[in-house]
Amino acid sequence: MAQPSFAELFAAHYQPLVRLAGLLGADDPEDIAQEAFSRLHVRRLRDDGAAVAYLRSIVCNLTRNRLRHLRLVRLRRPDPPEPQHSSEHAVIVAEEHRELLAALDRLPRRQREALVLRYWLDLSEREIADVMGVSAGSVKTHASRALAALGKALKEEDQ
């Protein structure tokens, strides 16, 4: 029986090799299948019956190499730049900050201290208690009452 020509081999096995590359996780399965056929075309196999196995092997190796390369590139890539916001966005954020700071300023001193130490300095309840000279339970009480008062004040300003 005559071995299939290169064109017949391509027609019969291109789509299954694209599918194989895709299932293996390639981001460019068509390119990988085409590269496999390109390598087969350049290389003459001793056993023409081994062409399909050779193509599958190449697809597996190329996919593995591509995934390895992408992992390295992603590790080395710098963080994307911060998104640019419109000037309207900046005005809205500034207004929201102004409202929050005004509401925070109207809180009793202990409640304001508890929130600032917790949310701006990111201190634990124990650390806040040490700074304020109160118990951890008092810190929880002050913070809870402060959050409730802030929520109420900010809702009133929205109306």
GUPABA-8429 format. One record per atom (N, C-alpha, C, CB): y negated, x negated, z negated. Coordinates in steps of 0.2 Angstrom, whole numbers, plus 5000, padded with zeros to 4 digits. Each point is the difference from the previous one (the first is absolute). Last residue first. Glycine has a CB too. Layout:
N
YXZ ...
REM end
This chain:
159
469151414746 499850075002 499350015001 500950044993 500149755001 500250025007 499850075002 500949934999 498749984979 499549975005 500250025007 499849904992 501650174990 499450035000 499549975005 500250024987 501949885010 500050065004 499450044999 501250004997 498849794992 500149995007 500150075004 500449884998 499650124978 499449985003 499949995007 499849954989 502350095001 499650064999 499349995003 500750044990 500849785009 500350055005 499550065000 501249964998 498449884985 499849985007 500250045005 500149894996 500650164982 499350015001 499749985007 499949984987 502449985008 499950075000 499250015001 501150024993 499649765003 500250025007 499950085001 500849915000 498750004978 499649975005 500150035007 499849904993 501750144989 499450055000 499549975005 500250024988 501749855011 500250075002 499450055000 501149984995 498749804996 500150005007 500150065003 500449894999 499450094977 499449995004 500050005007 499749934990 502350084998 499650064999 499450005003 500550014989 500949805011 500350055004 499650075000 501149954998 498349874988 499949985007 500250065004 500149874998 500550144980 499350025001 499849985007 499749984988 502449965006 500050075000 499350035001 500950014993 499549765003 500250025007 500050075001 500749905000 497650004981 500750005001 500250025008 500250044987 497549835006 500350064999 500850005001 498950065003 499249785003 500250004993 500250064997 499149924999 500449995024 499650064997 500050004993 500250065010 501149785002 499349995002 499650054997 500349965011 502050064986 499849944997 499249995001 501249955001 499950235010 499950014993 499849944996 500950085001 499549905022 499450044999 499950014993 500250055011 501849844995 499449965001 499450034998 500649935009 501450204991 500049954994 499449965001 501250004999 499250145019 499850044994 499949954994 500550115005 499249775018 500550044997 499850044994 500949925004 497549995017 500349984994 500650054998 498949944996 499450035024 500850015000 500349974994 499949995012 497750044995 500349944998 500750005000 499049984993 499950215014 499649955003 500349934998 499050075000 501950134991 500150005007 499649955004 500150124998 500149894977 500750015003 499950005008 500350074990 497849894997 500549954998 500650015004 499549994989 498950185013 499849935003 500549954999 498850034999 501550184990 500150005007 499849935004 499850134999 499849894977 500750015002 500250005007 500150064989 497649945004 500349934999 500850015002 499149974990 499750235010 499849965005 500349935000 498950065001 501450094981 500450025006 499849965006 500050114995 498849844985 500749994999 500450025006 499950014988 497850055012 500149935000 500849985000 498849984995 500550265014 499949964994 500249935001 500150114993 499150015029 500650004995 499849974994 500850005009 497850005011 499950054996 500650014994 499450065010 500749785008 499449984996 499950054995 499549945009 502050105008 500349954995 499549984995 500849965009 498550175009 500550044996 500349964994 500250085010 498549815007 499650054996 500450044995 499250005009 502049865006 499649964995 499550044996 500149915008 501050205010 500549984995 499749964994 500950005009 497750075010 500250054996 500549994994 499850075010 499749765006 499450014996 500150064995 499349965009 502349995007 500049954994 499450014996 500649915007 499650225012 500650024995 500049954994 500650055010 497849915008 499850064996 500650024995 499350045010 501149785004 499549984996 499850064995 499649915008 501950135010 500349964994 499549984995 500949965008 498350155011 500450054996 500349964995 500250075010 498749805005 499550044996 500450054996 499149995009 502149875006 499749964994 499550044996 500149905007 500850215012 500649994995 499749964994 500950005009 497750025010 500150064996 500550004995 499650065010 500149765005 499550004995 500050074996 499349925007 503150005002 499350015003 499550004995 500550075008 501749774991 499850074999 499350015003 500750014990 501549825014 499350015000 499850074999 499849905007 502549964985 499750055005 499250004999 501150075000 500349714993 499850074997 499750045006 499849954988 501849865020 499450014997 499950074997 499549915008 502949984993 499650025004 499350014997 500950065006 500849754987 499950074999 499450025005 500349994987 501249815021 499550014994 499950084999 499449895003 502949985006 499450045002 499550014995 500750065009 501549844989 499549955001 499350045002 500849915004 501350204993 499949974994 499349955001 501350004997 499550125022 499850044995 499849974993 500650095006 500549795011 499350015002 499750054995 500349985012 502049974985 499549944998 499350015002 501049935002 500650245004 499949994992 499649954998 501150044999 499449985024 499550054998 499950004992 500450075010 501349795000 499349985002 499550054997 500549955011 501750114987 499949944995 499349985002 501249964999 499650205015 499950034993 499849944995 500850105002 499949845020 499350045000 499950024993 500250035012 501949874991 499449955000 499350035000 500849935006 501150214995 500049974994 499449954999 501350014999 499150095022 499850054995 499949974993 500550095007 500549795010 499350005002 499750054995 500249985012 502249994986 499649944999 499250015001 501149935002 500350255005 500149994993 499649944997 501150055000 499149985023 499650054997 500050004993 500250075010 501249795001 499349985001 499650054997 500349945011 501950114989 499949944996 499349985000 501249975001 499550195014 500050034994 499849954995 500850095003 499649845019 499450034999 499950034993 500150035013 501949874992 499549955000 499350034999 500749925007 501250224997 500049974993 499549954999 501250024999 499050075022 499850054996 500049974993 500450095007 500449775010 499350015000 499850054995 500149975012 502249944993 499649994994 499350015000 500849924998 500750095021 500150054996 499750004993 501150015006 498849815011 499650065001 500150064996 499949965011 500649774984 500350075001 499550055001 501049964992 498149835007 500749995003 500450065001 500049894994 497350125006 500550004995 500749985004 499450084993 497949865011 500650035003 500649994995 499549965012 497750074985 500649964998 500650035004 499549984988 498350115016 499949935000 500749964999 498850014996 501150225001 499949995007 499949925001 499550115002 500749984976 500650015004 500049975007 500350104993 497749924994 500449944998 500750005004 499450004989 499250185014 499749945003 500449944998 498950065000 501750154990 500250005007 499749935004 500150135000 499249914978 500749995000 500349995007 500150064989 497750005008 500149934998 500749995000 498949994994 500550235008 499949975006 500049924999 499250095003 501250054978 500550015005 499949965007 500250114995 498149884988 500649974998 500650005005 499650024988 498450115015 499949935002 500649964998 498850014998 501250214996 500150005008 499949925001 499550125002 500249954976 500750005002 500149995007 500350074991 497949894990 499950005007 500750005003 498949944999 500950064978 499450045001 499950005008 499549974989 502950014997 499549975004 499450045001 500949945006 501250114981 499449994997 499549975004 500550004990 501850075015 500049944995 499349994997 500949955007 499550225009 500450024994 500049944995 500750085006 498349895015 499650054996 500350014993 499650055011 501649825005 499449964997 499650054996 499949925010 501850185002 500349954995 499449974996 501149985007 498450155011 500250044995 500249964994 500350105007 499349805013 499450024997 500150044994 499450005012 502549945001 499749954996 499350014997 500749935008 500350245005 500449994994 499849944996 501050055005 498049995016 499850054995 500449994994 499750085009 500849775009 499349994998 499950054994 499649965011 502550025003 499949984993 499349994997 501149955002 499650135021 500550034996 499949984992 500849995009 497849925009 500050075000 500550044995 499749995012 500449774991 499350024997 500050085000 499449895004 502450025007 500149984992 499350034997 500849905002 499350105021 500450064997 500149994993 500650005011 498249835000 499650075001 500450054997 499449965010 501649834992 499550004995 499650075000 499949875001 502650155008 499449955002 499550014994 500150025013 502650024983 499450035002 499449955002 500350104993 502349845011 499550004994 499450045002 500549894995 502050155016 499449965001 499550014994 500150015012 502750014989 499450045000 499449965000 500650094994 
REM end
